[in-house]
Amino acid sequence: MLSDRILCVDGEAIVIDKPAGLAVTRPKRGGDCVEDRLGELRLNFKREPMIVHRLDQDTSGCLLLARNPKALKRFNRTFEAGAVQKVYWAVLDGVPDGESGLIDMPLAKRSTEERGWWVEEDPRGKAARTHWSILAQKAGRALVEFRPETGRTHQLRVHAQQGLGIPIMGDPVYGTSASHMLLHARALTVPRDTKPAIEAVAPLPDHFGDWKMD
């Protein structure tokens, strides 16, 4: 039950720890998704909560839902203004040069009938900026923290693979597929004008194995 995965809740917001493998919205090919299970998160409200933003199906961690239409509009404006702080943790299939840095790499979506769609660097694409720092290293791999300034589709996955030159472990599109992609939405902070900020931290899931630090 998604109600067992609530990280924080109040009268206008719910943050859940979305499991890897669960799509946020209904996939074209069908399958389980948060959108079809919002009734599990109604709690004591008559209205189902509404999805504010997206995470890739294979990404786990903090997902914000609004509990009424007015809150949804406010949260959307906050995201559009770039005021939301998002922290992701990922295990890379290698160790980047240096300890930290900024990836400033515009991105564009591509598609072919053979491959389907993907995202890649394109100077004419949409601006995309990601701060990164190494948290830990072992066995020739690194646990990295990403703090994106923008929220482009597949931004962190492409910035890892093309910006740092090292894909995220288990990435089925930009790396070598495994049982799980090791990308996790670790923390989310959403400022509010008249209330304390929404703050949530999601523990690393079990599929991170020895990289778990909680």
N, C-alpha and C positions, 0 to 999 in steps of 0.2 A: 504493500500500500504506500502511495506517495505521502500520505499523511504521517507515516512513520519516518519520513526523510525531511521533515521541516526543520530548518535551521533557525529561523526567527519568524515571528508573525505579530501583526498588530491590526488595527481596524482598517488599514488601507493597503497592506502589503504582506506577502508571504514570500520567503526565500526557501527553496528546496534544494537538496543535494541530489541533482539529477544523476542517475546511474549511467555509466557508459553503455552504449548499445540501444538506449531508448531515444527515439527521435522526439524533437520538441513538437513539430507540427506533422500532420498526416503525410507519410511518404506516398509518392505517386504509385509505387509498387505495392502499397499496403503495408500493414504491420502495426505493432504497438507504438503508441506515442503519448506524450503528455497531454496533447490537445484532447484526446479521447478519454482521458482519465481525470479531467479537471473536477468532476463531481466528487472525487475522493478528497478534494481540498476545499470543499465548500465550508466545512466546519460548522459553525452555527449560523452561517449566512444562507439566505435563500438563493442568492446569485452565485454562480460559479466564478472563480477568479479568472483573470484574463492574462495572457502571455504578453510580457513587455518586450523581451528581446530573445535572441536565439543562441543556442549552442549547437555545434555539430553533433550528429548522432553519436559519434565515437568519443566525444568529449564528456567528461564527468564534471560535477561540481555545481557551483552557485547559479541558480536560475531564479530571476525575479518575476513574480506574478502580482498584478494589481487586483484589489478586491472590489473596486467600483470604477465606473467610467471616468469620473473626475480625476481619480488617482492615476489611472492609465494615461490620461492626457498630460498630467504633470510629469510623470516618469518619462514619457516619450520626449517631452521638451528637455528634460535634464540629460537624457542620453544624447539627443541631437546637439546640445550645447557642449558636449564633451566634458561634462562635469562629473560623470560617474567614474570612480576609480575601480579598475579591474586588475586582479592579480591572478596569473596562471603559473602553474608549475608543470614542467615537462622534462622527461628524460630523453636526452639526445643520444644518437648512435655514434658518439664521438665526443671530443672535448674541444670547444671553440678556443681560438687564440684570444688571449687576454682574459680579464676577469669580469668585465662589464662593458657596455657600450650602448649605442643607439643605432637601430636599423631604420633608415629613411629610404624606403623603396616603394614607389608607386606600383599599383597592381591593376591588372585587367583580367577579365574572364575570357577564356577561350573554349572552343568546342569543336569536335569533329564527330562524324558519324561513328568512326571506329573506336575512338577513345572515350567519347562522352565529353563532359566539361571539366575544366580545371582552371586554376588561377596561376598567373605568372607575372614576373616583373615586366613593366611596360612604362617607359618615360611619359607616355601620353595617358596613362591610366590614372586611377584615383589615388590621391595621397594616402600613404600608410606609414605610420611611425610606431616603432616598438622599442622600448627600453628593455635591456636584458642584463642579468647578472648570474654568475655561477654560485649555486648554493652548496654543492658537494660534487666530488669526483670519486669514481672507483671503476676498476676493471675497464679502463679506456672509455668510459662514458661519463656524462655529466647531468646532474639535476640542475635545471636552469629555471630562474624566475623571469617571467615576461610581464611587463607592465605596458600594455598597448595604449597609445594616445587616441587611436582611431579604431573602428570596429568593422573592418572589411572582411568579406567572406574569405575564409581560410588564411587570414592574415598571418597568424602565428606559425602555421604549418609551412607557408611559403617563405616567410622571413627566416625560419630556421633552415630550411633546405637550400634556399638561394642566397639569403643574406649572410648566414653563418656558415653555409656550405655543409651542414650536417642535418639530416632529417630527424624528426621526432620518431622515437622507437614505435614500431607498429603502425606507422602511418600507411594506410592502404593505397593512397594516391601519390604521395611525394616521397615515400620511403619503401621499406620492406614490410609487408603485412605480417602481423602476428595475431595472437588471440585478442589483444587489446591495444589500442593506441594509448600511449602514456602521456596524455595531455589532460590537465585537470584545472578547472576554474576554481582556484584556491580561495579567493576572497573577493567580496563585492562591497563597495561603500557608495551609497546613494544619498547625496545631501538633500535636505528638505528645508523649506523656508521657515515654517512655524513649528516644526517638530525635530527631535533629534534625528540625525542621519540613520538610515538603515545600514547596519553593519552585520555581515555574515562571513563566517569562515567554515569551509567544508574540509573535513579530514581527508587525507589521501586514501583512496580506496584500496582494497586488498590486492588488486591486480598490479599495484606498484611494487609489491614484494618487499625486498630489502631496502628500497628507497623510502619506505614510510618513516616519517620523522615525528609522528604524533604520539 
